[in-house]
Amino acid sequence: MPTQAAPILEPDFITAQPDRATLRRAYRLMRTADEMARLYEENKAVTAKYVHATARGHEAIQLAAAFQLQPTDYAAPYYRDDAMLLGMGLEPYELMLQLMAKRDDPFSGGRTYYSHPSLRRAGFPVIPHQSSATGMQAIPATGMAHGIKYLEGQGLLGAEAINSVDGQWYPLVLCSIGDGAMTEGEVAEALQMAVLHQLPIIYLVQDNDWGISAMGREMRAMDAYEFAAGFKGLHRLQFDGADFLASYAGMQQAADYVRRTRGPVLVHAKCPLLGHHTSGVRREWYRGDDLATHTLNDPLPRFHQQLLELGFAEEELGELGAEARATVLADYQRALAAPAPEPATFADHEFAPPVVTEETGERTPVGAEKALMVDAALHSVDDILREFPEALFYGQDVGGELGGVFREAALLAKKYGDARVFNTPIQEAYIVGSTAGMSAVGAKAIVEIQFADYIWPALNQLVEELSKSCYLSNGKFPVQSLIRVPIGAYGGGGPYHSGSIESTLLTIRGIKVVYPSNAADMKGLMRAAFLDPNPVVMLEHKGLYWSKVPGTEEAKTVEPASGYVIPLGKAAIAQEADAAKLRNGETCVVITYGMGVYWAKTASRQFPGQVEILDLRTLNPLDYEAVEAAVRRHGKALVLTEEPLMNSFAESLAGRIQRTCFRQLDAPVFTLGAANLPAIALNVELERQMLPNPDKVAAALNELLGY
């Protein structure tokens, strides 16, 4: 391996050597981690049933980092950090329960991989869920630091969140990451925001020169320490991560810096990789002569020798080693005998229970004026910010003077300040992924993606970090996140500002998708979405914002009173059919949402009294009871969408209706959507040809009613 850099210690932050008790604990835990890795290898027929990685070679830096954490801190370990978890106080038995996917695994109940912790436990740092996707943890971890900075600035951190040393040491976040993951673009987004807002976070980069089978020279033009130099305001430290004493001093310096300055630090620690990449990618498959070189830098014998030089007796160290081995062997036998999860619990914790379960408040207050949808949205967010000090709103162009490209956040930044309503860089991944961190620390984020067509960079975070968190943490870490997304075409928006994306979103389990079609529903659903403890994507049709599109005048409604809420997952009848025509079998139902409600209303004028319109309002959870009831009432149904029809949510819903309502149907379930093309054309005439419209809907209704 290359010669290790000496610790970079600044005069103001010179640290003391750990005391004897800390050194004893460090040695015992280092031996514990070593014994665990050895046992796993010796019993790989059992322990490698599920893939795992161990800390071999990284124990020194991981323990040094763990020893700096307080119960008021937050941590985002990565999948090789079992020694760090031991340093935080977890027992080998608890880690082995996860290794074997046992019922009492304290992190996930047997649902996720070894060393993928999620923990809320008194006396321990909070460890929110994170995925296996390398580098993805940087954004949620930075979101945690961002949330802490916000709550701290608002005076919302309770006295219990202040550490006792010097009386004013506030929490920090430790984000652990490998050097290979530092090449991810989302890591750069996280670092950008950390320095832009000076957030209290340590990025601990454990660099072992490998990314599975690719060596550092194949993957990067510079190491993480060199890369970090480009981020002005990011304090950097570099030291030997295989030397416990150097690592302890360096990590204490890093923690001191963050606690006192409230700014970010990047630590670059070189480590040997002594074990396999994972149990599924064994070292003999790809390692060459470098393994012998790495072994020379094994932190355990180095630490052993250092302790002897500091006056520890060989006998004492031997006793600590024997104690570690006995604990590991006993815990292994206990874990083997531990019960497996109950199969019946497989579906538990898809979502945290909703807060809003019924419609409450005044939908049509006496004397209230009609409001545009865009204004109802603005007023709803205004109400939330006024009522909930832990709430904040951010995204591209929503702060400052503009207040959103659709003026949907107009004047909110001036009213509530730049700390609560602010612009972000063009970083969709950070906008969405940071909400997971915000939620973990108690801040409640409302964020905006400027156009639906630009949500794709955020999908990594939405899928990996938000949608799975509640389920894989066994319900401990649902992510409260309200993500606003202007959507849809309304005349010349072109291929990158007119798309519909709901079908893609609906393939992501663990998120809710809401789609209001009028101002009253916008206000009621916005509040419910904010109060919901789960990730909610609110799709807001740009063509309905101002009711300027012909036929959408009814999207402007009397504005509900503050506090009005509609539970998510409840459809509404937007237009009833004539009772006499219903009895005579002359009716049908259009099942739709968003702009489809107004296409159907306009088209239905050609068929007076014959068309019921069911506005879904929420696409997930779907009010399928209302769908079934409407279809069974009429026997004929049209599912209408603005999306390209092929393989869409609308087609899926039609198929489900045919399966569950087959005996009540008097005709096949009709579907209508946009042309199956990759984008909306800029020219308004071409757009008109591609999209549904009232005339196309009327033609479908004529055929359906006459079937």
N, C-alpha and C positions, 0 to 999 in steps of 0.2 A: 504493500500500500504506500501511497505518497507520505512523506514526512508530515506529521500532524502540526497544524498551526498552534502556537501558544495562545493561551487565553488573552483576550483583549480586555484589560481591566482599566477603567478610568479612575482617577484619584478620588472622585467624589463617591464612588460606589465600591471601594475595596471591601471585600467580604471576609468574614471570619471563618476559620476552619470549623467543620462540624464537631460537636462535642462527642464524648465517648459513647453515650447512649445512641446517638444518631448513627455513628459508625458501626456499632454492633447491629443495629436494626438493618442498616443497609447491607451488611455482609450476609446476615441471615436471609434477607429477602432475595439477594442476588443468588445465593445458594438454592433458595426455594425455586426461583425461576429456572435455574439450571437443572434442578432435579425434575421439575415438571417436564421440561423439554426432553430430558433423557427418558423419563417414564413413557411419554407419549411415543417416542421412537421405539422403545423396547416392546410396547404393546400396540403397535400400529394397526394390527388386525382389528382392534377394538376402537382405538382413538382416531384412526383415519377414516372411519365410516363417513364422517362429515369433514369437509376441508377445514384446516386450521393453519395458522402461522404462529410462531413463537418469537420471543424477544432475544434469542441467542445472539450475542454480540452487541446488543443494544441496551443491556440491562443497566449499565452505569448511568447513561444519560436519562433513561426513563425514570429510574429511582430518584435521581437528583431533581428532576422536574416535579415529580409527585410530591416530594418533601417540601416544596415551596407553596403548595396549595392549601388554602383555608376552606372551611366548610361554606363560606360565603362566595367562593369562586365557582367558575364554570369551566368545564373541560370538554374537549373533543378529541379523544384518543383515536388512533387508527388501528388497523387490524393486527399489527404486530406488537401491540403495547400491553401484553399481559404483565410484564414487570412493572409498568407504570400503575396498573390497577392494583397490584399487590402493594405498591408503595402508598396508594391512597387508603389502603386498609381492607381491601377485599381479601377473602380467604381463598386458598387453592380449591377448596370444595366448591365454592360458588362458581369459579371459572370452569371447573370440570362439569358442573351441571349444564352449563351452556355447551361445552365441548361435546357432550353426549346428547344434547337436545332433550333434556329432562324437564319434567313438569315444573319443578321448583327453581329452574334457572331464574335468578332474580332480575335479569334484564329483559328477557323476551318470552319466558315460559316455553322455551324449546323452539322458537320460531326463526331465530337467526343465528349467524355463525359465531364461532368462538371469538372472543375479544372484540365483540361488537356491543359495547355496553350501553345501557340507558338506565340511569339511576336517579331517584329522588329518595334520599335517606338522610336522616338527621346525623350531623357530624361529618358528612362527606360533601365534597364538591358536587354540584349538580352536573350530570352527564346526560344531555339530551341524546335522542336517537340520531345516528347518522348511517349512511349507506356504505356499501363496499366500493362504490365508484370512486376511484382515486382522484384526489384533488377537490372533490365536490364538498368536502367538509369545510373548506376555507370560507365559503360564502355564509353558510349558517353560523359558523363560529364568529365571523366578523359581524353578522347580524346580532349575535348575542352582545358583543362589545358595543355595538351601535345602540342597542336597546338599553344597556346599562348606562351609557353616556347620556341618553335622553332622560331616563328616569332620574338619574343623579342630578341633572340640570334642572329638573322640575321639582326637586325636593321630594320625590316619590320613593326613594330608597329608605326603607325603615331602619330604625336604629340597629336592628338585628343584622342588617347587611353591612354594617361598618365594622371592620376588624379593630381589635383593641390596641394594636401597636400604633403609637402616636395619635390615637383617637380618630384619625381621618384617613385611614387606608381603605379605600373602597374596593369592590370586587374587581378581579381581572378574569380574562378568558385565556385558557391555554389551548391552542390549536396545534395538534401534532400531525406531521405530514412527512412523507418521504420525498427525497430529492427528485425522483422521477415524476412525481405528481406535480412538482413545481412548474413543469412545462405546460400544464393545462391553462387555457385562456381564462377560465373562471377564477384561477388563483390570482391572476393579474387584476381582475375586477375587484377581488377582495382587498388586495394590497392597495389599490388605488383609493378605495373608500376609507381604508384604515388611516392612510396618511392625510387624505383630504379632510377628514373629520377628527383626526387625532384620537383614535379609539384605544381603549385599554386592553390590548391583546398581545400575547406572545405567540408568534409562529415558530414552533420548534421543528426544524427541518433535520430529520435523521437521514444522513447521507451515507449509504453503504456501497455506492458505485454500481448498484444493480437495479434494474427494473424488469423483474422476472428474468428472462435470459439475455436481455440487452444491457450492455455495459454503458456507463456514463458517457464515454466518448462517442457512442453511437446515438445518444439521445439528446445531447445538449451542447451548446457552444460555450457554456459557462456554468459554474455551480450556483447554488442558490444564494450564497453570500455575494457573489459578483452580480448576479441578477438583481438583487435587492438594492444595489447601489443606485439604480435608476429611479428609485422611489424616494424623492426628497422628503425628509421628515420621518423616514423609517430608520430607527436606531438599529444598528447591526452588531452582533457579537459572533465570534467564531472560536471554537475550542475543540479539544479532543474529547469526543463523546464516549470513548472507551476508557477514560480516566475518571473515576468517580470523584476524586477530590477536585480536579479541574472542572468537571461538570457541575458539581455542587456549587462551587464558587461562581461559575458563570451563570447558572440558573438563578441563584440568589441575587446576583447583580441584575439580571433581566427582570425578575419580579420586583425588586426595589425600584427600578427605573419606571416600570409601568404604574406601580401603585402611587409613586410620588409625582410623576409628570402627567399621568393619564394618557400617555402616547404609546404608540405601538413599537414592538421590538421584533426583529427576526434573529433567531439563533440558528447558526449553521453548525451542526455537530457531526463530525466524521465518525463512522462506526464500522466495524467489520460485520460481514454477514456470515455467520458460522453455521446456521441451520439451512434448511431448505427454504426456497421462496415460500412455498406452502407445502402441506403434506401431499397435495396433489401434483406439485411440480418439484420433484426431488432434485437435490443438488448434483447428484451424479449424472443427471441427464444433460447438464449444461455447464457445470463448473469445470475449470481446468486447473492449471498450476496456481492460480490466484488464491485458491482455498488455503494452501499452506501459508501464504503471506498473510491472509486475513487472520489465521489462527494465531499468529505471533502477536496479534493485537487483542487477544481475548481479554475482556475486562475483568474476568473473575480472578485468574492468577495474578494479574497486575494489582488488583485491589488487595488480594491476600498478602502480597509482598509489601505493599505500602503499609498495611496494618501491622505487620511484623516490625517494620522500621519505626512505627509510631509507638511501639511498646506492647502490642498485643502478644499474648503467648500462643504458640502453636496449639496447645491443648485447648485453649478457649475457643479458637477458631474451629478446631475439630468438633467441639461440642455444639457450636452453632450449626455447623454443617450436618451433624447427626440429627439435630433437632429438626432441621429443615427437611431432611430425607424422611424422617419418621412421619412428619405432618403430611407430606405429599403422598406417601404410601397409604396412610390411614384415610386421607380424604378421597383418594382414588377408589378405595374399596367402598366407602360410603356412597360415592357418586354412582358406582356401578349398580348398587342396590337401590338407588333412588327411583321413584316411580316415573313412568313416562307420562306425557300429557294425556288428558282424557280426549279421545277422538271427537267427542261431542262438542268440545270447545273450539273447534277449528275455525269457526266463523266469528268468534267473539272479537270485539274491538275494531270492527271495520271503521266505525265512527264513534266518537264520544257522543253521549246523549245530547240532543238539542236543548237549548234553553227556551226557545219559543215554540210552543206546541199548539197554540190557538191564536186566532186573530183577535187583537185587542186594540183599543184606542178608537178615535173618531176618523172614519174614512171620509165622511162628507160633513165637515163642521158647518153649522149654520152661519151664513154670511161669508163663507170663505170663497175666494176667487179661484178661477181655473188657473192651472199652472202648466207650463211646458214640461216635458219629461226631463230636459236638461236642468231646468230650475229645481224640479223636485229632487233630483239627484244631488244638486248643490246644497239645497236646504237640509237634506237628510244628513249629509256629511257634516255640515255646519252644526246641526243638532248634536251629532255624536261627539264632535270635538269639544263642544261646550259642556256636555254632560260627563264625558269620560276623560279625565286628564291623562290617562295612560295611552290614549289613542293618538296616533300621528298619521300623516298622509304624505306620501312621496311618490315620485315617478318623473318621467321626462316632461319638463315644461309645466308642471302643475303648480310650482311655486313662483315667487317673484311677481312681476307685473302681469304676465300673460294669464296665469291661472288656467292652464290647459288649452290645447289647440281648439277645443270646442267650448271654451269658457266654462267648463263644468266644475272648475275650482276657483272661479273668479273671486278675488279679494280675500281668499281664505288665508293666504300667507301673511297679508298685512294684518289680518284680524288676530291670528294666533301665533305669529312669529316664525322665523325661519327654522327654528329647532323642531317645530311640529309639522310644518307644511313646507316642503323643500324640493328643489330639483335634484335629480340624480344625473350622472353621466348616462350615455347611451349604453346601458348595461341591463338588458332584460333579465339575464340570469341573476344578477345581484338583486334587482328589484323584487323578484319572486322569492329567491332562495333566502334572502335576509329575513324574510318574515318568519321563517322557522326559528331562527335565533331570537328574534324579537319576542315571539310567543313563549319561548322557553324561559325568558327572564321576566315576563309579565307585562311587556309592552304590547300594544294591540295595533297592528299595522293595517292601514288601508293603502293599497298601492295601485298604480295604474300602468298598464301597457298601452302605449299611445294608439296603436292600431292592431287589430287581431292578426293581421298578416305578419306582424313582427314578434309574435309570441314564441316562435320556434326556438330561439336561443335560450329561452327560459325552461324548456321542457325537461332538460336534465334535472334541474332543481325541483320542478313541480312533480315529476315522477319519482325521483329517487329520494329526495329529502322531505317533501311535504306529504305526498299521498300515502307513503308506507309507514310514516312515523307512529301513528296511533296503533296500528295493527302490530307492528314489529316491536314496539315497546310495551306490549300487553296493556295498552290503554293509558300508560303513564304520560305520554307526550303527544297528545293531539296537537295539531298546529292550528292555532286561530289565525286565519289569514283571509282578508277580503281583497280579491284581485279584480279590479275593474278593467274591462276590455271593450272599448268601442268596436263595433262589428258591423258588417253588412255593406251593401251597395245602395247608392241613392242618386246616381246620375253623374257619371264622369269622374268618379274617384280613381279609376284605373286599377291596374293589376296588383298594386301593393298597398291599396287602401280600401279595398272593397270585399275582401274575402270573408267567408263563413267557415268556422273551424270547430263547430260544436261536436261533430262526429269524432274528430280526433280526441278532443277533451274527454268525451264520454267513454273512450276506451281506457282511460286512466282510472283505476279503482281507487277509492279513498279520497276523492274530491267531490264537491257538490257543484253543480252547474245551474245557474239561475238565468232566466231570460225574460225580463218584464216587457210588456207591450204598451203600457200607458203610465201616466205620471203617478197615479195613486198606487199602482202596484210597484212602481219604481221606489217610491218612498218607503212603503211597508216592507218590501223585500230587502232593500238596502240595510235597514236597521236589523232585520232578522239575520241577514248574512253576517253583519258585524258581530252580533251577539252569539252566533253559532261558534262552538269551540273547534270547528273543523275548517279545513281549507275550502273556501267558496270562491268560484270564478263567476263574476256577474257580467254577462254579455249584454251590452247596451247598444241597441241599433241606432246608428248615426242618422238614418233617415227618419227616425221617429223623434229625435231630440227636439226639433223645433216645429213639428207638424206642418212642414212646408210641402212635403210630397202630397200631391192630390190624393184624397181618400184617407189621409191619416189624421184628419182633424180631431177624431175622437181619442187620439192619444193624449190630447190635452184635456185634463180632468180637473175637477175640484181638488185642491190640494188637501190631503189629510192633515190632521193636527200632529204636532210633535209627539213622538212616542208611539205612533201608530205602527203596528207590525203585522205581517202576514207570515204564518209558518211556512218554511220551505217544504216543498213536496205536495202542495195543494193546488190542483188545477181550478180554473174558474170557467163558468159558461159565459162567454162573451156575447152570445146571441142565442136566444131560444127559438125553437120552431113553434109554429102554430099547433095548439093542442089538437084541434080537429083534424088537421092534415097528418099529424103524428098517428092518431087513431086509425086513419084510413090507409096508413102505410105509404104515404107520399113524401116522406122526408129522408134526410141523410144527415150525417155529422161530418164536419171538417175538423180534424184534429191538427192543431198547428200552434205557432208561437211567433212572437216578434212581428215582423212585417207581414207574415202570412195571415195574421188576424185581419188586417185591413184589405189585403187582396181578396180574402174570403167574404168580408162584409160587402165590398163593392160588387163582387160577382153575384152574391146572393140576391141582390135587388132584382135580378132577372127571374128569380124563383121565389116569389113572396111567400113567407111562412114555411118554406120547405127545408131551410138549412139551419141547423144548429151549429154553432162554432164553439169548440172547446179550446180554450187557451191554456196550454200546459203550464206556463209560468216558470216552473222548475223542471229541468230535464233529468237531473239526478239529485235527490231521489225523485223518481217518476210517480205521479199519482195514477198508477195503472188501474186502481179501482174506479176512478172517474172515467178513464178511457173505456174500460169494459162496460160500465153502466151506460155510457152514451151509445156505444156500438149496439148493445142489446136493445136499447130503446128504439133505435132507428133501423137496424139491420143492414145499413149501407154506410160506408165510411170512406173518406178521402184523407190521407195523411199528406200534409202540405209543408214544404220546407223551402228555404232559400238556397240551401246547399246543392251542389251537384248530386243527383239522385243516387247514382250507382254506389252501392256499399255504404250507404249513409245511415244515420240514426233513423231517418224516416222509413227507409226500407226495412230496417230491423224491427221497428215498431209494427209495421204492417204485417210482417211475418209472425210476430208474436200474437197479434190480434187474430190472424187466421187460425192459429193453433188453439187459442183459448175461447174464441167466440164462433167457431165454425158452424155450430148448429143454429146460431141466431142470425147468420149472414144470409142476405138475399142477393148478394152480388160479391164478386171478389173485392178485396180491399184495394182501392185505387191509391196511387201515389203520384205526386207531382213535385218536381224540384227544378233546379237549374240544369242547364246542359252539362254533360260530362266533359268539361274542359278544364285545363290546369289553372286558368286565371280569368279574371273579369277584364274584358277589353276596355280600353280608355274611351273609345268613341261611343257616344251615348246610344246611337242606333244599334251598334253591335252589342252593347250591354243589354239593351232592351230585348234583343233576339235571344240572348242567353238565359235571362232570368224569367221566373214566373211573373205573371201579371194578372189583373182581374179578368182579362179576356181569356187567357189560357185556363184560369181556374173555372170560369163559366163554362167553357167547352167540356172540361172534365166533369163538372157537376151535371151538365145536360146528359152526358153519356151515363153517368152513375145513376141518376134518378130514373132514367128510361130503361135501365137494365132489366 
